[in-house]
Amino acid sequence: MGEARAEPLLLSEHADANIHHAAAQALAKVVTAVAIPVLEQQLQAEPLESVIERITEALDVIRQKAR
């Protein structure tokens, strides 16, 4: 899942919000800077507040570990 091509599929193209939740959490664990633009893009497009929270959390974790 750390591959850049997997991240957009899981976050942008899948209709199931549960997949979006799981993908955001998984990306936070993988801690790959490649995920940042994907997460930022999905953050702008995501309509569900619960998924927005997960994406925001994932971005925070990745950014902190990247420092």
C-alpha positions, 0 to 999 in steps of 0.5 A: 500500500505504500506504492503511490499507485495504490493510494489514489485507488483506495482513497479516490476511486472507491465508493465505500467510506469504510475503505476510505477510513481504512486507507487513511489509517493505513497510510498513516502507519506506512508513513510515506511522504508520497501519500501527502499529496494524495491525502491532501487532494482527497481531503478537499473532495471528501464529503464525510466528516468522519473520513475528513477526520481520519485523513487529517489525522493521517496527514498529521502523523506523516508530517510529524514523522517526516520531520 
